[in-house]
Amino acid sequence: MSEAALAGLKVAVTGASGDIGRALCRSLAAEKAHLSLLGRDAGRLERLANELRHLASGVSVRPVDLTSDESIARAAAQLQQETGRVDILVHGAGIFEMGAHASAAVIAFDRQYRTNVRGPYLLTQALLPLLCASRGQLVFINSTVGLEARAEVGQYAATQHALRAMADALRAEVNAEGVRVLSIYLGRTATARQAQIFRLEGRDYKPELLLQPQDVADMIIATLRLPRTAEVTEIRMRPLVKSY
Ligand SMILES: NC(=O)c1ccc[n+]([C@@H]2O[C@H](COP(=O)([O-])OP(=O)(O)OC[C@H]3O[C@@H](n4cnc5c(N)ncnc54)[C@H](OP(=O)(O)O)[C@@H]3O)[C@@H](O)[C@H]2O)c1
């Protein structure tokens, strides 16, 4: 069976203004998808939208704060009114805070939970009827610490484990309706966020040695384009160079 084209499909991407989200949106635009860009900072989303308009089959900006139930409900209602359809929902938004269990502030845990778990849960719930109607696809951008936690990232890792569980349960519920659910677990990717993590760790930052946002975008696009006879449930990607 041949690959499925993404042209004209309605794709909503949270975290569209982030480094990984931007790379993915550029690739989706090159595939002639119709993009809805979601994030808090409307200015950053507008700049990306202006860059992509001549490529994509359509682009809209949908400001949303994933920590606010009202904001999520509003964005989901706007998506429904705008296109009446969602074929693909990519969860690319998230926040990361470091800290050892002994000293990390619990409020930081709450922030990460609301943004990384509760927000994606609610947005998925709101858009699920549309995704089921289109026999759509969901992508959860997760982290390798969502599979194996390490020191000083316990709070973030717990949110990524939760995101994994959410995607796994959802897949088991909606597969029968023809909906595919992918979790992609990323190692260190060359982004502004990763530069900041290296600074916090007191290490030299050499982005050229890390996974690139475009590598991630290429992998997601290849998976989304797979014929409907197949489903990829999880992908683990990490930088080739391990000694760094
Ligand atoms: N970079 C890595 O090495 C790495 C590794 C593993 C996994 N990941 C995962 O990959 C995803 C993207 O990472 P990245 O490095 O590209 O991150 P990033 O550049 O920090 O982007 C994060 C995105 O999330 C959005 N966001 C944050 N809080 C939000 C909120 N309350 N409501 C709505 N949107 C919100 C941000 O937009 P606004 O600020 O405008 O809202 C931004 O677009 C994240 O889920 C991250 O956990 C990254």
Ligand as a Chemical Component Dictionary entry (heavy atoms), coordinates in Angstrom:
data_LIG
# 
_chem_comp.id                   LIG 
_chem_comp.type                 NON-POLYMER 
_chem_comp.pdbx_formal_charge   0 
_chem_comp.three_letter_code    LIG 
# 
loop_
_chem_comp_atom.comp_id 
_chem_comp_atom.atom_id 
_chem_comp_atom.alt_atom_id 
_chem_comp_atom.type_symbol 
_chem_comp_atom.charge 
_chem_comp_atom.model_Cartn_x 
_chem_comp_atom.model_Cartn_y 
_chem_comp_atom.model_Cartn_z 
_chem_comp_atom.pdbx_ordinal 
LIG N1  N1  N 0  14.557 19.699 23.747 1  
LIG C1  C1  C 0  14.790 18.477 24.181 2  
LIG O1  O1  O 0  15.952 18.045 24.349 3  
LIG C2  C2  C 0  13.641 17.545 24.478 4  
LIG C3  C3  C 0  13.930 16.235 24.896 5  
LIG C4  C4  C 0  12.891 15.385 25.184 6  
LIG C5  C5  C 0  11.574 15.799 25.039 7  
LIG N2  N2  N 1  11.305 17.080 24.644 8  
LIG C6  C6  C 0  9.894  17.470 24.528 9  
LIG O2  O2  O 0  9.639  18.027 23.257 10 
LIG C7  C7  C 0  8.672  19.076 23.358 11 
LIG C8  C8  C 0  9.222  20.347 22.703 12 
LIG O3  O3  O 0  10.477 20.655 23.256 13 
LIG P1  P1  P 0  11.298 21.975 22.875 14 
LIG O4  O4  O 0  12.689 21.798 23.302 15 
LIG O5  O5  O -1 10.998 22.362 21.454 16 
LIG O6  O6  O 0  10.611 22.990 23.885 17 
LIG P2  P2  P 0  10.469 24.567 23.857 18 
LIG O7  O7  O 0  11.282 25.184 22.757 19 
LIG O8  O8  O 0  10.682 24.978 25.273 20 
LIG O9  O9  O 0  8.932  24.730 23.464 21 
LIG C9  C9  C 0  7.926  24.484 24.352 22 
LIG C10 C10 C 0  6.621  24.903 23.712 23 
LIG O10 O10 O 0  5.579  24.700 24.661 24 
LIG C11 C11 C 0  4.752  25.856 24.674 25 
LIG N3  N3  N 0  4.163  25.989 26.004 26 
LIG C12 C12 C 0  4.806  26.026 27.206 27 
LIG N4  N4  N 0  3.926  26.196 28.204 28 
LIG C13 C13 C 0  2.697  26.256 27.617 29 
LIG C14 C14 C 0  1.385  26.452 28.109 30 
LIG N5  N5  N 0  1.118  26.630 29.419 31 
LIG N6  N6  N 0  0.362  26.469 27.236 32 
LIG C15 C15 C 0  0.589  26.309 25.910 33 
LIG N7  N7  N 0  1.802  26.129 25.387 34 
LIG C16 C16 C 0  2.845  26.116 26.225 35 
LIG C17 C17 C 0  5.704  27.015 24.339 36 
LIG O11 O11 O 0  5.043  28.091 23.749 37 
LIG P3  P3  P 0  4.624  29.421 24.575 38 
LIG O12 O12 O 0  5.749  29.706 25.535 39 
LIG O13 O13 O 0  4.368  30.460 23.574 40 
LIG O14 O14 O 0  3.374  29.005 25.268 41 
LIG C18 C18 C 0  6.599  26.366 23.300 42 
LIG O15 O15 O 0  6.010  26.470 22.031 43 
LIG C19 C19 C 0  8.372  19.259 24.835 44 
LIG O16 O16 O 0  7.182  18.609 25.160 45 
LIG C20 C20 C 0  9.542  18.565 25.516 46 
LIG O17 O17 O 0  9.181  18.023 26.770 47 
LIG C21 C21 C 0  12.313 17.956 24.362 48 
# 
loop_
_chem_comp_bond.comp_id 
_chem_comp_bond.atom_id_1 
_chem_comp_bond.atom_id_2 
_chem_comp_bond.value_order 
_chem_comp_bond.pdbx_ordinal 
LIG N1  C1  SING 1  
LIG C1  O1  DOUB 2  
LIG C1  C2  SING 3  
LIG C2  C3  SING 4  
LIG C2  C21 DOUB 5  
LIG C3  C4  DOUB 6  
LIG C4  C5  SING 7  
LIG C5  N2  DOUB 8  
LIG N2  C6  SING 9  
LIG N2  C21 SING 10 
LIG C6  O2  SING 11 
LIG C6  C20 SING 12 
LIG O2  C7  SING 13 
LIG C7  C8  SING 14 
LIG C7  C19 SING 15 
LIG C8  O3  SING 16 
LIG O3  P1  SING 17 
LIG P1  O4  DOUB 18 
LIG P1  O5  SING 19 
LIG P1  O6  SING 20 
LIG O6  P2  SING 21 
LIG P2  O7  DOUB 22 
LIG P2  O8  SING 23 
LIG P2  O9  SING 24 
LIG O9  C9  SING 25 
LIG C9  C10 SING 26 
LIG C10 O10 SING 27 
LIG C10 C18 SING 28 
LIG O10 C11 SING 29 
LIG C11 N3  SING 30 
LIG C11 C17 SING 31 
LIG N3  C12 SING 32 
LIG N3  C16 SING 33 
LIG C12 N4  DOUB 34 
LIG N4  C13 SING 35 
LIG C13 C14 SING 36 
LIG C13 C16 DOUB 37 
LIG C14 N5  SING 38 
LIG C14 N6  DOUB 39 
LIG N6  C15 SING 40 
LIG C15 N7  DOUB 41 
LIG N7  C16 SING 42 
LIG C17 O11 SING 43 
LIG C17 C18 SING 44 
LIG O11 P3  SING 45 
LIG P3  O12 DOUB 46 
LIG P3  O13 SING 47 
LIG P3  O14 SING 48 
LIG C18 O15 SING 49 
LIG C19 O16 SING 50 
LIG C19 C20 SING 51 
LIG C20 O17 SING 52 
# 
